[in-house]
Amino acid sequence: MPRRLRRPDQPEVRALASRCGNPDQLLTEDWRPEIPGLNAPGDYMADYAPNPWKTVKGVIDRVLAGNYDHFYPLTSGQNAAGTKATEH
């Protein structure tokens, strides 16, 4: 898993964020760009390096379609198809 920047963990940053709300919520990383072979399935040299826009455009298209799982996570009671799960 790629490492994130450490700056949000510094006490001064957290104190400043706490003036606006919960620092845990405000400093949470909502999204990281998908880079095949680094933090997404695939091979960096084969799938990303020759044409990075292809990957970026694919993510943008999924976001606009409402099916990018990192922006539209499954809600409780849903399965991957987006239908309600049956309770047992």
C-alpha positions, 0 to 999 in steps of 0.5 A, a space after each residue: 500500500 502506498 504511504 501517504 504524506 505525514 503532514 496531516 498527522 503533525 500536532 500543529 496541523 491537527 490543531 488548526 483543522 480542529 478549529 473547523 471540525 473533527 480533524 480525523 474527518 477533515 484530514 482523511 484522504 478521500 481519494 488517491 489517483 489510481 496508478 496501475 501497478 502501484 496502488 491499483 491492479 495492473 502493470 505500470 509499464 504496460 497499462 499506465 506509462 504509455 498512456 496515463 490519460 487512458 487510466 485517468 479518463 477511465 476513472 473520470 468516466 466511472 465517476 460520472 456514471 456513478 459506479 466508481 467504488 471509491 466515490 460511491 461505496 456500497 451501502 449497508 445491505 447492498 451487494 456488488 451488483 447494487 441490489 439489496 442483499 437478502 437477509 438471512 
